[in-house]
């Protein structure tokens, strides 16, 4: 055993599974191959304490590694949730990581520079007001900090540039996954936020809760200054609005001014707003950390959900005395404290 490699015991795991869902055959020159399948790994506790499994969806440039281990070798959320009695499924987006990427069908991929990743996820020098509060990134001492940073940067992968394409692929494969798992709780992060809204909108009977960690936003356009809707508010794909919204140009928007310093102004719906009846009645937690770039605008997403009749708990971690976290909260020094908060929320939702 190499003492330089961190090991995590999994005494709480009774069994595991690895399988794929989704996928389409492509026929070329008399030969065919499968593409757009989604890799899934599943972990089951020795003592199952909760009826609904948790399906974890990673964000842009990420893989299931986000949930398996932290960059400094501590227990990730997958193991921790299993240790608390949950069955856990980890879904790796199609055309990403161990879900095969085929450039002929999927098109080009993109990736972020190390400088951009460090500024956005690990430093306290970002270009948003809350960034200076970031204290939870792991690593103490120069050697440790360099090792942790290299482990994190090494885990970053290429991904499809179109959010719409990614949402379409996960929506197709995710519905098949829900048929396998049965009713489940969806835990989404960042780019994966719309996966939760879309899957709940497509099959609400199979979604028993949504934990949206800083979901993709702000609503209607990634540009806070854009007064025209570029998507369907909380997703790039159509949702079952009532009355129906045929295309984003049909939305009527108005500006929401920031209620206090540090919160960005942005666009929400004019009243009366169209409703999202299929998302109503599902327990939803929208969770935002203190120092993330999302801290400046996730209140806009919460406001739009509320306008559309979707009751939810909008929680800023600092309100619960969980301080100093950035966007990659599941990897940071207090990651298990945040996991405990989520688990306690699930028990009372």
Residue, then its C-alpha position, 0 to 999 in steps of 0.5 A: x500500500x502506497x502511503x502517498x495515496x489517500x484511501x477511503x474505507x467503504x465499510x458502509x457499502x453493501x454492493x455497487x453497480x455500473x451500467x449505462x442508460x440511453x444511447x442511439x445507434x449510428x450506421x456508417x459505411x455498413x458499421x454501427x456504433x452506440x452514442x449518447x449513452x450515459x454512464x451510471x454508477x450506483x452504491x447501496x448501503x448495508x442498511x437502507x434507511x430511506x425509501x428514495x435514492x439520490x441521483x447526483x448530476x455533476x456540472x460543466x467540465x466535471x465528472x462523477x469524480x466530484x461526488x467520489x472524493x475531494x482533491x485532497x483525498x477526503x470522503x466525497x458526498x457519494x460515500x457520505x450519503x451511503x454511510x447515512x443510509x441512502x442509495x446513491x446513483x452517479x450520472x456522468x453526462x453523455x459525451x463526457x468522461x466515461x460516457x463515450x464522446x463521438x465527434x461525428x455526432x456530438x460535435x466539438x468540445x470545449x474546456x476551461x483554462x487553468x487560470x479561469x478555473x482557479x479564479x472561478x472555483x478556488x481563489x478569493x480574487x474573483x470579479x464578483x463582490x462575494x469572492x473575497x469571502x472564500x476561505x474553504x478551498x482545501x490545502x494548507x502549506x505550499x506543497x499541499x496547495x500545489x498537490x490539491x490544485x493539480x488534483x483538481x485541475x487534472x479532474x477537469x474534462x472537455x464538454x459540449x458547448x451547447x447547454x441545450x444539447x447537454x440538457x436534451x441528452x440528459x433528459x432522454x437518458x435520465x428518464x430511462x434512469x428514473x424508470x430503473x431507480x424508481x422514485x428518486x431525489x435529484x441532486x444537481x450542481x451548476x450546469x446540471x440545474x436544468x436537468x432537475x427541472x426538466x426531469x421533474x417536468x417530464x415525469x413528476x411522479x418519479x421525482x420526490x425532491x430536488x436539491x439544486x446546488x447553484x443551478x445554471x443561471x441567471x434566468x432567461x439569459x446568462x447575460x444579466x444585462x440582456x432584456x430579452x429571454x434567450x431560453x425558457x427561464x430555468x432551462x434551455x428546453x421547453x417546459x410545460x408552462x401554463x399557459x403554454x409558452x411556445x418560444x422564449x420571445x413570448x416571455x414578458x420580463x421586468x427588471x428586479x433591482x437588488x435588495x441589498x449590496x452584492x446582489x445583481x439586478x436581473x430579469x424576472x417575469x411580469x405578472x401574471x406569470x405563467x405557472x409550472x404545475x408539474x414542478x409544484x408540490x415537489x420539495x425543492x431546496x435551492x442552495x447557494x454558498x457565501x462566496x460563489x459567483x452564484x451568490x450575486x444572482x441566484x435570488x433571481x432564479x428563486x424569484x422566477x420559481x416563486x412567480x411560477x408557483x413553485x414553492x421551494x426553500x431558498x437557502x444561503x449557507x451563511x444564513x446557517x452559519x456555514x461560511x466561506x464556501x465557493x461554487x465547488x462546495x462538495x469538494x471544500x474543507x467543510x463539505x460534510x457539514x454541507x452534506x449534513x445540512x442537505x440530509x437534515x433538510x431531506x428528513x424534514x422536507 
